Amino acid sequence: MKFYVLVLALLLFASPVFAADIDGKWMGTISTGAAEFPVTFNLKADGAKLTGTTLGLDGSEVQLKDGKIDGANVTFNVTLDFGGMPFAISYKGVLAGDQLKMTAEVMGMPMEFVVKKEAEKK
């Protein structure tokens, strides 16, 4: 019985720890084979809700939509403006320390990449 209580307590406290670690600026690159593109996310946890921004194709900030945190797993969507046409991207990732191992799905095609958390300036 004590073992189950301990496991339950660890699970209850682990989720907020992962959520707190997601807050901040995350940077990396997506490689398409032909070129590499920089990617930046500014993320903020609010319980199980994930909010934040990424940079659009023109360098402007784009809001994340439908962001969720479930333990170390994150999901969110972004809609970019590509010459007046909406361009939807679905993201899912797994938090592992100072890295987010991400998969972006664009028109049914997955692209895997890693973003790293930028150290906070003091």
Steps between C-alpha positions, in 0.01 A plus 500: 500500500778746589667432166184601308465819704864586426456437125182711493674783685793491256267513201305791643813702567686407180255668258536850649880463499501421125255785438719750685805396297324581171485875571749697294654543157579190292715511186614256234490425129282295269687326219309431179792331329545793263529768768485568873251742650529655846207445737426683825225440755419713803302265726305546823319238706173573676417170665425256217464785251794609283512849356762695312625614164723399213643705216311516172655490155529881502656509850180607677373325813228240447287372789494131586152344496354205692816457709497215752743350748466140618797408718808534277287513181397823329274566202397818321401636161610803300344661194742702287409743224666386178426768240145551627432127534482332843768238559427269798772320694436255785777451754557235763802461719656332800686698764836350598696737723597808300383345170164461331500215249241624251303373204333754271234369266448702184244377247529145636879497487687476835829681561702422811729752669630605840479839667706593804404730781689828502668569832330773702697822522556631849 
